[in-house]
């Protein structure tokens, strides 16, 4: 069992935690000790059992066997209320906020302070002010959540946990929706929490974050806890190998591009969002066969709306989009698929998958009219066989086409989307955040498939908030700021140069 050092009291001990979901053995006799007043990272591939383990600690699931100890004392955590009472707070990967409530209303939700709210509101406002001051968690208490940037929404989630008295804070993939600058600010907040005696458990697949912020790191693989290391005594290479069980290539290997004819041409495109705000402002560019064009930019600068317009999801306000010289106008996604366009959307939950569907159903979503699947009358045997082939080729875990898609980990859900779109052998592939919430082994696999597509002569337009990913994969980089293309750079452009352009400063 991983033990806290003798001079460090354990805030949490998990002893012999075991959990099965049918035939899936999610946690296998897990032992873990987390030192009080530390930042403890837990890493592993998607489906390794990290989130299941934390869900047991927070009362969402019950372990089949084993014991949880808080400050050395055994506790029974039957539900999230019991976890909160034990001093545990959790910030989920997908925020649990009421978007049309204010910050203060979200803070109080479930802890209103009795039937007469006035006293509770006054107390909550005062406590919010104290927490903001003590931990650097400043946020306007009267702001409506849906109008806040993602980084501030996450801050509200942390404030909710602290307001309920959390001494132990669990964060599940906290930077999956943050820009690099927002992630760095989060790390500063977590260090303040640690230095004031709080215990932080960080679930992530990003090794850079582990090395930057944690004191100790534990590695899970296929449901088992395989190693615990002091962060200062390990390396990215060792952790990657422990996670995957083999050596992992931590860089993208690719040769020079060999661009061909123009496949996608965007001319003077302007796109407005649902509020009528111009998000893409008179943008023009081309993407050629056999090249990857990356779009770098801080989230919210028009990249999402650009992809939505090209993919037929959002109608353009003005301008022209052509595929192989054919104007697509306001074509629907089905017609665009016929023209050879495939789309890996940025948000797999809202645009890429129907989570209540089984895996095999999502594996053909959008392509279900293809004659190979039976046309008007679906051939379920053919569809399921096709799904099994994709599962094997893309190492989707667990390998069960009849499992509800909601029950796959985030990274395996992403593989379902990637497999569906790439296996159509498209002429033009739009890629939004290809590795968001994906572990290092799957990142390596997805990057390899993207490079293989390029080398096979396919045109690809890539949007990612991960600047390292843009630089590693792209042959040309377009930088967006405030809805406009503010410059073009080659793939060897420096991070500082691109960062300045992304901030609207010419470089």
NORBEL-V67540 format. One record per pair of residues at least 12 apart in sequence whose C-alpha atoms are under 10 Angstrom apart, sorted by sequence separation. I is the first residue (numbers start at 1). J is the second residue. D is the distance in whole Angstrom. If there is no record, write none. Layout:
I:J:D
I:J:D
This chain:
1:13:10
2:14:10
16:28:8
17:29:5
18:30:7
42:54:10
56:68:9
57:69:10
97:109:9
108:120:8
112:124:9
128:140:10
129:141:9
140:152:10
158:170:10
174:186:9
175:187:10
190:202:10
202:214:8
216:228:7
217:229:5
218:230:9
227:239:9
237:249:9
268:280:10
269:281:7
270:282:5
271:283:9
309:321:9
310:322:9
353:365:8
387:399:10
388:400:8
389:401:10
396:408:9
397:409:8
434:446:8
435:447:9
450:462:10
462:474:8
476:488:7
477:489:5
478:490:9
1:14:9
2:15:10
16:29:4
17:30:5
18:31:10
108:121:8
111:124:9
128:141:8
139:152:7
158:171:9
201:214:9
216:229:6
217:230:6
218:231:9
237:250:8
268:281:8
269:282:5
270:283:7
310:323:10
316:329:8
323:336:9
326:339:9
352:365:8
373:386:9
387:400:9
388:401:6
396:409:10
418:431:9
434:447:8
461:474:9
476:489:6
477:490:6
488:501:10
1:15:8
15:29:8
16:30:5
17:31:7
62:76:9
63:77:10
107:121:10
138:152:9
139:153:9
157:171:10
200:214:9
203:217:10
215:229:9
216:230:4
217:231:6
236:250:9
268:282:4
269:283:5
270:284:10
315:329:8
316:330:8
352:366:10
372:386:10
387:401:6
388:402:10
397:411:9
398:412:8
460:474:9
475:489:9
476:490:5
477:491:6
487:501:8
1:16:9
14:29:9
15:30:6
16:31:5
17:32:9
62:77:8
63:78:10
71:86:10
108:123:10
137:152:9
141:156:9
201:216:10
202:217:9
203:218:10
215:230:6
216:231:5
217:232:10
227:242:8
267:282:8
268:283:5
269:284:6
315:330:6
324:339:9
368:383:9
386:401:10
387:402:10
396:411:9
397:412:6
461:476:10
462:477:9
463:478:10
475:490:7
476:491:6
477:492:9
486:501:7
487:502:10
14:30:7
15:31:5
16:32:9
61:77:9
62:78:7
70:86:8
105:121:9
108:124:7
125:141:7
139:155:8
140:156:10
201:217:10
214:230:9
215:231:5
216:232:8
226:242:7
227:243:9
266:282:10
267:283:6
268:284:5
269:285:10
312:328:9
314:330:9
315:331:9
323:339:7
324:340:10
384:400:10
385:401:9
396:412:6
397:413:9
418:434:8
434:450:9
461:477:10
462:478:10
474:490:8
475:491:5
476:492:9
477:493:9
485:501:10
486:502:8
14:31:5
15:32:7
59:76:9
60:77:9
61:78:8
62:79:8
70:87:9
104:121:8
107:124:8
108:125:9
124:141:10
125:142:10
138:155:8
139:156:8
214:231:6
215:232:7
216:233:9
217:234:9
226:243:8
266:283:7
267:284:4
268:285:9
311:328:10
312:329:9
313:330:9
315:332:9
323:340:9
384:401:7
395:412:8
396:413:8
417:434:10
418:435:10
474:491:6
475:492:9
476:493:10
485:502:10
13:31:7
14:32:5
15:33:9
59:77:5
60:78:8
61:79:8
70:88:9
107:125:9
137:155:6
138:156:9
213:231:9
214:232:9
215:233:10
216:234:10
225:243:10
266:284:5
267:285:7
310:328:9
312:330:7
313:331:9
314:332:9
323:341:8
383:401:10
384:402:8
394:412:9
396:414:9
397:415:9
471:489:10
473:491:8
474:492:9
486:504:8
13:32:6
14:33:6
30:49:10
57:76:10
58:77:7
59:78:5
60:79:6
61:80:9
105:124:9
136:155:10
137:156:8
212:231:9
226:245:10
265:284:8
266:285:5
267:286:9
310:329:10
311:330:10
312:331:6
313:332:7
361:380:9
364:383:8
396:415:7
397:416:10
414:433:10
415:434:9
431:450:9
454:473:10
471:490:9
472:491:7
479:498:7
486:505:9
487:506:8
12:32:8
13:33:4
14:34:9
57:77:7
58:78:9
59:79:4
60:80:6
104:124:7
105:125:10
139:159:10
154:174:8
211:231:6
212:232:10
219:239:7
265:285:6
266:286:6
309:329:10
310:330:9
311:331:9
312:332:5
313:333:7
360:380:9
363:383:8
364:384:10
395:415:8
396:416:7
414:434:8
415:435:9
471:491:6
472:492:9
478:498:9
479:499:9
481:501:8
482:502:9
484:504:10
486:506:8
487:507:9
12:33:6
13:34:6
26:47:8
27:48:8
28:49:9
56:77:8
57:78:9
58:79:7
59:80:5
60:81:10
104:125:7
107:128:8
137:158:8
138:159:10
154:175:9
169:190:9
210:231:8
211:232:8
218:239:9
219:240:9
221:242:8
222:243:9
264:285:8
265:286:4
266:287:9
279:300:8
280:301:8
281:302:8
309:330:9
310:331:9
311:332:8
312:333:5
363:384:9
391:412:10
394:415:7
395:416:10
414:435:8
429:450:9
454:475:10
470:491:8
471:492:7
477:498:9
480:501:8
481:502:6
482:503:9
486:507:10
10:32:10
11:33:8
12:34:5
13:35:9
26:48:7
27:49:6
56:78:9
57:79:9
58:80:6
59:81:8
137:159:7
187:209:9
191:213:8
217:239:9
220:242:8
221:243:6
222:244:9
264:286:6
265:287:7
279:301:7
280:302:5
309:331:10
311:333:6
312:334:9
361:383:8
364:386:9
394:416:8
414:436:8
447:469:9
451:473:7
471:493:8
479:501:7
480:502:6
481:503:7
482:504:8
10:33:6
11:34:6
12:35:7
25:48:10
26:49:5
27:50:8
30:53:8
56:79:9
57:80:9
58:81:9
59:82:7
60:83:9
132:155:10
151:174:10
154:177:9
190:213:8
191:214:9
211:234:9
219:242:7
220:243:7
221:244:7
222:245:10
263:286:8
264:287:5
265:288:9
279:302:5
280:303:8
283:306:9
310:333:9
311:334:10
312:335:9
360:383:7
361:384:8
363:386:8
364:387:8
396:419:9
414:437:8
415:438:9
450:473:8
451:474:9
471:494:9
478:501:10
479:502:6
480:503:9
481:504:6
9:33:9
10:34:5
11:35:6
12:36:8
25:49:9
26:50:9
55:79:10
56:80:10
58:82:8
59:83:6
104:128:8
135:159:9
151:175:9
154:178:9
169:193:9
190:214:10
211:235:8
218:242:10
219:243:6
220:244:9
221:245:8
262:286:6
263:287:6
264:288:7
278:302:9
279:303:8
280:304:9
312:336:7
342:366:10
360:384:6
363:387:6
391:415:9
394:418:9
411:435:8
413:437:10
414:438:7
429:453:9
471:495:8
478:502:10
479:503:10
480:504:9
481:505:9
9:34:9
10:35:4
11:36:4
26:51:10
27:52:7
55:80:9
58:83:5
59:84:9
103:128:10
168:193:10
169:194:10
184:209:9
187:212:8
188:213:9
211:236:7
218:243:10
219:244:10
261:286:10
262:287:6
263:288:5
264:289:9
279:304:9
280:305:7
281:306:10
311:336:7
359:384:9
360:385:9
362:387:9
363:388:10
390:415:9
391:416:8
394:419:7
411:436:8
412:437:10
413:438:9
428:453:10
429:454:10
447:472:9
448:473:10
479:504:9
8:34:9
9:35:6
10:36:5
11:37:8
26:52:7
27:53:7
57:83:7
58:84:8
151:177:8
152:178:10
167:193:9
168:194:10
183:209:9
187:213:6
210:236:9
261:287:9
262:288:4
263:289:6
279:305:7
280:306:6
310:336:9
311:337:9
360:386:8
361:387:8
390:416:8
393:419:8
410:436:9
411:437:6
412:438:8
427:453:9
443:469:10
447:473:7
8:35:6
9:36:6
10:37:9
11:38:9
26:53:8
56:83:10
132:159:8
135:162:10
150:177:7
151:178:6
167:194:10
187:214:10
260:287:9
261:288:5
262:289:6
263:290:10
278:305:10
279:306:8
360:387:5
363:390:8
410:437:6
411:438:4
412:439:9
415:442:8
419:446:9
422:449:8
426:453:9
468:495:8
471:498:10
1:29:10
2:30:10
3:31:9
4:32:9
5:33:10
7:35:10
8:36:7
9:37:9
10:38:10
58:86:10
128:156:10
131:159:7
150:178:7
151:179:8
154:182:10
174:202:8
176:204:9
184:212:10
207:235:9
208:236:8
211:239:10
259:287:9
260:288:6
261:289:6
262:290:10
359:387:8
360:388:8
363:391:9
390:418:10
391:419:8
409:437:9
410:438:7
411:439:7
414:442:9
415:443:10
418:446:8
422:450:9
425:453:8
434:462:8
436:464:9
467:495:8
1:30:8
2:31:6
3:32:7
4:33:6
5:34:10
6:35:10
8:37:9
59:88:10
149:178:9
150:179:9
168:197:9
169:198:8
170:199:9
171:200:8
172:201:8
173:202:7
174:203:8
175:204:8
176:205:10
184:213:10
207:236:6
210:239:10
259:288:6
260:289:5
261:290:9
273:302:9
280:309:10
337:366:9
338:367:10
359:388:10
387:416:9
390:419:6
409:438:9
410:439:9
411:440:10
427:456:10
428:457:10
429:458:7
430:459:9
431:460:7
432:461:8
433:462:8
434:463:8
435:464:9
436:465:9
1:31:5
2:32:5
3:33:5
4:34:6
5:35:8
8:38:9
19:49:9
58:88:7
151:181:9
152:182:9
167:197:8
168:198:6
169:199:6
170:200:6
171:201:6
172:202:6
173:203:5
174:204:7
176:206:9
206:236:10
207:237:9
258:288:9
259:289:6
260:290:6
272:302:9
311:341:8
337:367:8
360:390:10
389:419:10
390:420:8
412:442:9
415:445:10
419:449:10
427:457:8
428:458:6
429:459:6
430:460:6
431:461:6
432:462:6
433:463:6
434:464:7
436:466:9
1:32:6
2:33:6
3:34:8
4:35:5
57:88:8
58:89:8
128:159:7
131:162:8
151:182:6
155:186:8
158:189:10
162:193:10
167:198:5
168:199:5
169:200:5
170:201:5
171:202:5
172:203:5
173:204:5
175:206:9
258:289:8
259:290:5
260:291:8
271:302:9
310:341:9
311:342:8
360:391:9
411:442:7
415:446:8
418:449:9
422:453:8
425:456:10
427:458:5
428:459:5
429:460:5
430:461:5
431:462:5
432:463:5
433:464:5
435:466:9
467:498:9
1:33:8
2:34:9
3:35:8
4:36:9
20:52:10
57:89:10
58:90:7
127:159:10
128:160:9
131:163:8
150:182:9
151:183:8
154:186:9
158:190:10
166:198:8
167:199:6
168:200:6
169:201:6
170:202:6
171:203:6
172:204:7
173:205:7
207:239:8
257:289:10
258:290:6
259:291:5
273:305:7
311:343:7
334:366:7
359:391:9
387:419:9
411:443:9
414:446:10
418:450:10
426:458:7
427:459:6
428:460:6
429:461:6
430:462:6
431:463:6
432:464:6
433:465:7
434:466:10
467:499:9
19:52:8
57:90:10
130:163:10
149:182:10
166:199:9
167:200:9
168:201:8
169:202:8
170:203:8
171:204:8
172:205:10
173:206:9
207:240:8
257:290:6
258:291:7
259:292:9
272:305:8
310:343:9
311:344:10
333:366:9
334:367:8
387:420:9
390:423:8
425:458:9
426:459:9
427:460:9
428:461:8
429:462:8
430:463:8
431:464:8
432:465:9
433:466:8
19:53:8
107:141:9
128:162:9
151:185:9
152:186:10
155:189:9
175:209:9
206:240:10
257:291:6
271:305:7
272:306:10
311:345:9
426:460:10
435:469:9
18:53:9
31:66:9
36:71:8
55:90:9
104:139:10
106:141:9
127:162:10
128:163:7
151:186:8
205:240:10
256:291:9
257:292:8
270:305:10
271:306:7
284:319:9
286:321:10
308:343:9
334:369:10
434:469:9
17:53:8
27:63:9
29:65:8
30:66:8
31:67:9
32:68:10
33:69:9
34:70:10
35:71:10
54:90:9
103:139:8
104:140:9
105:141:8
127:163:7
162:198:10
270:306:9
280:316:9
281:317:10
282:318:8
283:319:8
284:320:9
285:321:10
286:322:9
287:323:10
288:324:10
307:343:9
433:469:9
19:56:9
27:64:10
28:65:10
29:66:8
30:67:10
31:68:10
103:140:7
104:141:5
105:142:8
269:306:9
271:308:9
272:309:10
280:317:9
281:318:10
282:319:7
283:320:10
284:321:9
307:344:10
308:345:9
433:470:10
18:56:10
102:140:9
103:141:5
104:142:6
105:143:10
106:144:10
205:243:9
271:309:7
281:319:10
307:345:8
308:346:10
313:351:10
363:401:9
14:53:9
17:56:9
102:141:7
103:142:6
104:143:8
105:144:9
106:145:8
124:163:8
270:309:9
278:317:9
307:346:9
362:401:9
17:57:10
102:142:5
103:143:6
104:144:9
105:145:10
266:306:10
269:309:9
274:314:9
359:399:10
360:400:9
361:401:8
51:92:10
101:142:9
102:143:5
103:144:6
104:145:10
269:310:10
273:314:8
276:317:10
304:345:9
359:400:7
360:401:5
361:402:9
19:61:9
101:143:8
102:144:4
103:145:6
272:314:9
273:315:10
304:346:8
358:400:9
359:401:5
360:402:7
362:404:10
363:405:10
14:57:9
19:62:8
20:63:8
21:64:10
100:143:10
101:144:6
102:145:6
103:146:10
271:314:8
272:315:9
273:316:10
304:347:10
358:401:7
359:402:6
360:403:8
361:404:9
362:405:8
18:62:9
19:63:5
20:64:7
100:144:6
101:145:6
102:146:9
266:310:8
271:315:7
272:316:7
273:317:10
358:402:5
359:403:6
360:404:9
361:405:9
12:57:9
17:62:10
18:63:6
19:64:5
99:144:7
100:145:6
101:146:8
102:147:10
103:148:9
265:310:10
270:315:10
271:316:5
272:317:6
357:402:9
358:403:5
359:404:6
360:405:9
17:63:6
18:64:6
19:65:7
98:144:9
99:145:5
100:146:6
102:148:10
264:310:9
270:316:6
271:317:5
272:318:10
357:403:8
358:404:4
359:405:5
396:442:10
16:63:9
17:64:7
18:65:5
19:66:9
98:145:7
99:146:5
100:147:9
269:316:7
270:317:5
271:318:7
356:403:10
357:404:6
358:405:5
359:406:9
395:442:9
16:64:10
17:65:6
18:66:6
97:145:8
98:146:8
99:147:8
137:185:10
269:317:8
270:318:5
271:319:9
356:404:6
357:405:6
358:406:8
359:407:10
394:442:9
16:65:7
17:66:4
18:67:10
97:146:9
99:148:9
103:152:10
107:156:7
111:160:10
136:185:10
137:186:9
269:318:6
270:319:6
355:404:7
356:405:6
357:406:8
358:407:9
359:408:9
15:65:9
16:66:4
17:67:7
103:153:9
106:156:8
107:157:8
136:186:10
268:318:7
269:319:4
270:320:9
354:404:9
355:405:5
356:406:6
395:445:9
15:66:6
16:67:7
17:68:8
106:157:9
107:158:10
109:160:9
267:318:9
268:319:5
269:320:6
354:405:7
355:406:5
356:407:9
362:413:10
394:445:8
14:66:7
15:67:5
16:68:9
103:155:10
104:156:9
107:159:7
108:160:8
111:163:9
136:188:9
137:189:7
267:319:6
268:320:7
269:321:8
353:405:8
354:406:8
355:407:8
363:415:10
364:416:10
365:417:9
394:446:9
14:67:6
15:68:6
103:156:7
106:159:10
107:160:5
111:164:8
135:188:9
136:189:6
266:319:8
267:320:5
268:321:9
353:406:9
355:408:9
363:416:6
364:417:9
367:420:9
13:67:8
14:68:5
15:69:8
99:153:9
103:157:9
106:160:8
107:161:9
110:164:10
135:189:6
136:190:10
266:320:6
267:321:6
359:413:9
362:416:7
363:417:7
366:420:9
367:421:9
13:68:6
14:69:6
95:150:9
104:159:10
107:162:10
108:163:8
135:190:9
265:320:8
266:321:5
267:322:8
362:417:8
363:418:10
364:419:10
365:420:8
366:421:10
394:449:10
12:68:7
13:69:5
14:70:9
97:153:8
103:159:9
104:160:9
107:163:7
108:164:9
135:191:9
136:192:8
265:321:6
266:322:7
360:416:9
363:419:8
364:420:7
365:421:10
12:69:6
13:70:7
96:153:10
97:154:9
103:160:9
107:164:9
135:192:6
136:193:9
264:321:7
265:322:5
266:323:9
349:406:9
359:416:8
363:420:5
364:421:9
367:424:9
11:69:8
12:70:5
13:71:8
95:153:8
96:154:10
134:192:9
135:193:6
264:322:6
265:323:7
355:413:9
362:420:8
363:421:9
10:69:9
11:70:6
12:71:6
13:72:7
95:154:7
97:156:8
134:193:9
263:322:8
264:323:5
265:324:8
10:70:8
11:71:5
12:72:7
13:73:9
14:74:10
94:154:9
96:156:10
97:157:8
262:322:10
263:323:5
264:324:6
265:325:8
353:413:8
364:424:10
10:71:6
11:72:7
12:73:9
13:74:9
93:154:9
95:156:9
96:157:8
135:196:9
262:323:8
263:324:5
264:325:8
265:326:9
266:327:10
349:410:9
352:413:9
353:414:9
9:71:7
10:72:7
11:73:10
12:74:10
92:154:9
95:157:7
134:196:9
262:324:7
263:325:7
264:326:9
265:327:9
348:410:9
352:414:9
9:72:8
91:154:8
97:160:10
261:324:9
262:325:8
263:326:10
264:327:10
353:416:9
91:155:9
349:413:9
352:416:9
353:417:7
91:156:10
92:157:8
348:413:8
349:414:9
352:417:6
91:157:6
92:158:10
348:414:7
352:418:10
90:157:8
91:158:6
347:414:10
89:157:9
90:158:8
91:159:10
348:416:10
352:420:10
89:158:8
91:160:9
345:414:10
348:417:7
89:159:10
90:160:9
91:161:8
344:414:9
89:160:8
90:161:7
89:161:5
90:162:10
345:417:8
88:161:8
89:162:7
344:417:7
345:418:9
87:161:9
88:162:9
89:163:10
343:417:9
344:418:6
87:162:9
89:164:8
343:418:9
344:419:10
12:88:10
88:164:9
89:165:8
90:166:9
342:418:10
344:420:9
84:161:8
87:164:8
88:165:8
89:166:5
263:340:10
264:341:10
343:420:10
344:421:7
87:165:6
88:166:5
89:167:8
90:168:8
91:169:8
92:170:8
93:171:8
94:172:9
342:420:9
343:421:6
344:422:9
85:164:8
86:165:9
87:166:4
88:167:6
89:168:6
90:169:6
91:170:6
92:171:6
93:172:5
94:173:9
95:174:10
342:421:6
343:422:9
84:164:7
85:165:8
86:166:8
87:167:5
88:168:5
89:169:5
90:170:5
91:171:5
92:172:5
93:173:5
94:174:9
341:421:9
342:422:8
84:165:8
85:166:9
86:167:9
87:168:6
88:169:6
89:170:6
90:171:6
91:172:6
92:173:8
93:174:6
342:423:10
84:166:7
86:168:9
87:169:9
88:170:8
89:171:9
90:172:8
91:173:9
92:174:7
93:175:8
94:176:9
342:424:8
83:166:9
84:167:9
91:174:8
93:176:7
94:177:9
341:424:9
342:425:9
343:426:9
84:168:9
93:177:8
340:424:9
341:425:9
342:426:6
346:430:10
348:432:9
83:168:10
340:425:8
341:426:6
342:427:8
343:428:8
344:429:8
345:430:8
346:431:8
347:432:8
348:433:10
340:426:5
341:427:6
342:428:6
343:429:6
344:430:6
345:431:6
346:432:4
347:433:8
348:434:10
337:424:9
339:426:9
340:427:5
341:428:5
342:429:5
343:430:5
344:431:5
345:432:5
346:433:5
347:434:10
338:426:9
339:427:8
340:428:6
341:429:6
342:430:6
343:431:6
344:432:6
345:433:7
346:434:7
348:436:9
337:426:8
339:428:9
340:429:8
341:430:8
342:431:9
343:432:8
344:433:8
345:434:8
346:435:10
347:436:9
337:427:10
344:434:7
346:436:8
337:428:9
336:428:10
70:168:10
324:427:9
323:427:9
324:428:10
323:428:8
90:200:10
93:203:10
88:199:9
89:200:10
90:201:9
91:202:10
58:170:9
88:200:10
57:170:9
55:170:10
54:170:8
54:171:9
55:172:10
181:298:9
343:460:10
346:463:8
54:172:8
179:297:9
180:298:9
311:429:10
341:459:10
342:460:10
343:461:10
344:462:10
345:463:10
346:464:9
179:298:6
311:430:8
341:460:10
178:298:9
179:299:7
310:430:8
51:172:7
178:299:8
50:172:9
51:173:9
177:299:9
308:430:10
307:430:7
307:431:8
308:432:10
307:432:8
304:432:8
39:168:10
41:170:10
303:432:9
304:433:10
37:167:9
38:168:10
39:169:9
40:170:10
41:171:10
42:172:10
43:173:10
36:167:9
37:168:9
39:170:10
36:168:9
290:427:10
292:429:9
293:430:10
294:431:9
295:432:10
289:427:8
290:428:10
292:430:10
289:428:8
292:431:10
288:428:9
287:428:9
54:201:9
54:203:9
150:299:9
149:299:10
39:190:8
149:300:9
38:190:10
39:191:8
51:203:8
38:191:9
50:203:7
51:204:10
37:191:10
39:193:9
50:204:9
307:461:9
38:193:9
39:194:7
307:462:9
11:167:9
12:168:9
37:193:8
38:194:6
39:195:10
307:463:8
11:168:8
37:194:5
38:195:8
306:463:10
36:194:9
37:195:7
46:204:10
292:450:9
37:196:8
38:197:8
39:198:9
40:199:8
41:200:8
42:201:7
43:202:8
44:203:9
45:204:9
46:205:8
292:451:8
303:462:10
304:463:8
37:197:4
38:198:7
39:199:6
40:200:6
41:201:6
42:202:6
43:203:6
44:204:8
45:205:7
291:451:9
303:463:7
304:464:10
36:197:7
37:198:5
38:199:5
39:200:5
40:201:5
41:202:5
42:203:5
43:204:6
44:205:6
290:451:9
292:453:9
303:464:9
36:198:7
37:199:5
38:200:6
39:201:6
40:202:6
41:203:6
42:204:7
43:205:6
44:206:10
290:452:10
291:453:9
292:454:7
303:465:10
36:199:5
37:200:8
38:201:8
39:202:7
40:203:9
41:204:7
42:205:8
43:206:8
264:427:10
290:453:8
291:454:6
292:455:10
35:199:7
36:200:9
41:205:10
43:207:8
263:427:8
264:428:7
289:453:10
290:454:5
291:455:8
299:463:10
34:199:8
35:200:9
263:428:7
264:429:10
289:454:8
290:455:6
291:456:10
299:464:9
34:200:9
41:207:10
289:455:9
290:456:7
291:457:7
292:458:9
293:459:8
294:460:8
295:461:8
296:462:9
297:463:9
298:464:9
299:465:7
34:201:8
43:210:8
289:456:9
290:457:4
291:458:7
292:459:6
293:460:6
294:461:6
295:462:6
296:463:7
297:464:8
298:465:7
41:209:9
42:210:9
289:457:5
290:458:5
291:459:6
292:460:5
293:461:5
294:462:5
295:463:5
296:464:7
297:465:7
298:466:10
41:210:6
50:219:9
288:457:9
289:458:5
290:459:5
291:460:6
292:461:6
293:462:6
294:463:6
295:464:7
296:465:7
297:466:9
298:467:9
40:210:9
41:211:9
50:220:7
53:223:9
288:458:8
289:459:4
290:460:8
291:461:9
292:462:7
293:463:9
294:464:8
295:465:9
296:466:8
297:467:8
39:210:10
48:219:9
49:220:7
50:221:9
52:223:9
287:458:10
288:459:6
289:460:8
296:467:7
41:213:9
42:214:10
48:220:6
49:221:8
50:222:10
287:459:6
288:460:8
295:467:9
40:213:9
41:214:6
47:220:10
48:221:5
49:222:7
50:223:8
286:459:10
287:460:7
288:461:10
294:467:10
296:469:10
297:470:10
39:213:7
40:214:6
41:215:8
42:216:9
43:217:7
44:218:9
45:219:9
46:220:10
47:221:8
48:222:4
49:223:5
50:224:9
287:461:7
296:470:7
39:214:5
40:215:6
41:216:6
42:217:6
43:218:6
44:219:6
45:220:8
46:221:9
47:222:7
48:223:5
49:224:8
50:225:9
222:397:10
286:461:10
294:469:9
295:470:7
296:471:9
38:214:8
39:215:5
40:216:5
41:217:4
42:218:5
43:219:5
44:220:5
45:221:7
46:222:9
47:223:8
48:224:8
49:225:9
294:470:6
295:471:10
303:479:10
38:215:6
39:216:7
40:217:6
41:218:6
42:219:6
43:220:6
44:221:6
45:222:8
48:225:9
293:470:9
294:471:8
303:480:7
306:483:9
37:215:10
38:216:8
39:217:9
40:218:8
41:219:8
42:220:7
43:221:9
44:222:8
45:223:10
292:470:10
294:472:10
301:479:10
302:480:7
303:481:9
305:483:9
44:223:9
294:473:8
295:474:9
301:480:6
302:481:8
303:482:10
35:215:10
44:224:10
293:473:9
294:474:5
300:480:10
301:481:5
302:482:7
303:483:8
35:216:9
44:225:9
292:473:7
293:474:5
294:475:8
295:476:9
296:477:7
297:478:9
298:479:9
299:480:10
300:481:9
301:482:5
302:483:5
303:484:9
34:216:8
43:225:10
44:226:10
291:473:10
292:474:5
293:475:6
294:476:6
295:477:6
296:478:6
297:479:6
298:480:8
299:481:10
300:482:8
301:483:5
302:484:8
34:217:10
42:225:9
291:474:8
292:475:5
293:476:5
294:477:5
295:478:5
296:479:5
297:480:5
298:481:8
300:483:9
301:484:8
302:485:10
34:218:10
291:475:6
292:476:7
293:477:6
294:478:6
295:479:6
296:480:6
297:481:6
298:482:9
301:485:10
33:218:10
290:475:10
291:476:8
292:477:9
293:478:7
294:479:8
295:480:7
296:481:9
297:482:9
32:218:8
42:228:9
297:483:10
11:198:9
12:199:9
41:228:9
11:199:7
40:228:10
41:229:10
297:485:10
10:199:10
11:200:10
40:229:10
287:476:9
296:485:10
30:220:9
40:230:9
41:231:9
250:440:8
295:485:9
40:231:9
249:440:9
250:441:9
252:443:10
248:440:8
249:441:9
252:444:8
296:488:10
27:220:9
30:223:8
31:224:9
32:225:8
248:441:7
250:443:10
251:444:8
285:478:9
295:488:9
27:221:10
28:222:9
29:223:9
30:224:6
31:225:7
247:441:10
250:444:8
253:447:9
254:448:9
257:451:10
294:488:10
27:222:8
28:223:5
29:224:7
30:225:6
32:227:10
33:228:10
44:239:9
45:240:9
48:243:9
244:439:9
246:441:9
249:444:7
252:447:7
253:448:8
259:454:9
263:458:9
264:459:8
293:488:10
294:489:10
26:222:7
27:223:4
28:224:5
29:225:8
30:226:9
32:228:9
43:239:9
44:240:9
48:244:10
243:439:9
244:440:8
245:441:10
248:444:8
249:445:10
251:447:10
252:448:8
255:451:9
258:454:9
259:455:10
261:457:10
263:459:7
264:460:9
294:490:10
25:222:8
26:223:5
27:224:6
28:225:8
43:240:9
45:242:10
46:243:10
243:440:8
244:441:6
254:451:7
257:454:8
258:455:8
260:457:8
262:459:8
263:460:9
264:461:9
283:480:9
293:490:10
294:491:9
25:223:7
26:224:8
27:225:9
44:242:8
45:243:6
243:441:8
244:442:10
253:451:9
254:452:9
257:455:7
258:456:10
259:457:8
260:458:9
261:459:9
293:491:9
24:223:9
25:224:10
43:242:10
44:243:5
45:244:7
240:439:10
241:440:10
252:451:9
256:455:9
258:457:8
259:458:9
260:459:9
43:243:7
44:244:8
240:440:7
241:441:9
254:454:10
255:455:9
257:457:9
259:459:9
280:480:9
281:481:10
283:483:8
284:484:9
285:485:9
240:441:8
254:455:9
280:481:10
281:482:8
282:483:8
283:484:6
284:485:8
297:498:9
298:499:9
301:502:9
279:481:10
280:482:8
281:483:5
282:484:7
283:485:6
296:498:8
297:499:8
20:223:10
279:482:7
280:483:4
281:484:5
282:485:9
283:486:10
285:488:10
296:499:9
299:502:10
19:223:9
278:482:9
279:483:5
280:484:6
281:485:9
297:501:8
298:502:6
18:223:9
278:483:7
279:484:8
280:485:9
296:501:9
297:502:5
298:503:8
18:224:10
205:411:10
296:502:7
297:503:8
297:504:10
272:483:10
4:216:10
271:483:9
270:483:9
270:484:9
269:484:10
2:218:8
259:475:9
251:468:10
252:469:9
257:474:10
258:475:10
251:469:10
254:472:9
257:475:7
252:471:10
253:472:9
254:473:8
256:475:8
257:476:10
252:472:6
253:473:9
251:472:8
252:473:7
251:473:10
2:225:9
1:225:9
2:226:10
2:227:8
3:228:9
1:227:9
2:228:6
1:228:9
2:229:9
206:437:9
205:437:7
206:438:9
207:439:9
204:437:8
205:438:7
206:439:7
207:440:8
204:438:9
205:439:5
206:440:7
204:439:8
205:440:7
205:441:10
177:433:10
176:435:9
177:436:8
176:436:6
177:437:9
175:436:9
176:437:6
175:437:9
176:438:9
173:436:10
174:437:10
173:437:7
173:438:10
179:464:10
180:465:8
179:465:6
180:466:8
178:465:8
179:466:8
180:467:8
177:465:9
178:466:10
179:467:9
176:465:10
176:466:10
93:410:10
93:437:9
47:396:9
48:397:10
46:396:10
47:397:7
46:397:8
47:398:8
52:409:10
51:409:9
50:409:10
47:407:10
49:409:9
47:408:7
48:409:9
46:408:9
47:409:5
46:409:6
47:410:8
45:409:10
46:410:7
47:411:8
46:411:5
47:412:8
45:411:8
46:412:7
45:412:10
46:413:10
24:398:8
23:398:10
46:437:9
48:439:10
46:438:7
47:439:9
45:438:8
46:439:6
45:439:5
46:440:9
44:439:7
45:440:7
46:441:9
43:439:9
44:440:9
45:441:7
46:442:8
43:440:10
44:441:9
45:442:8
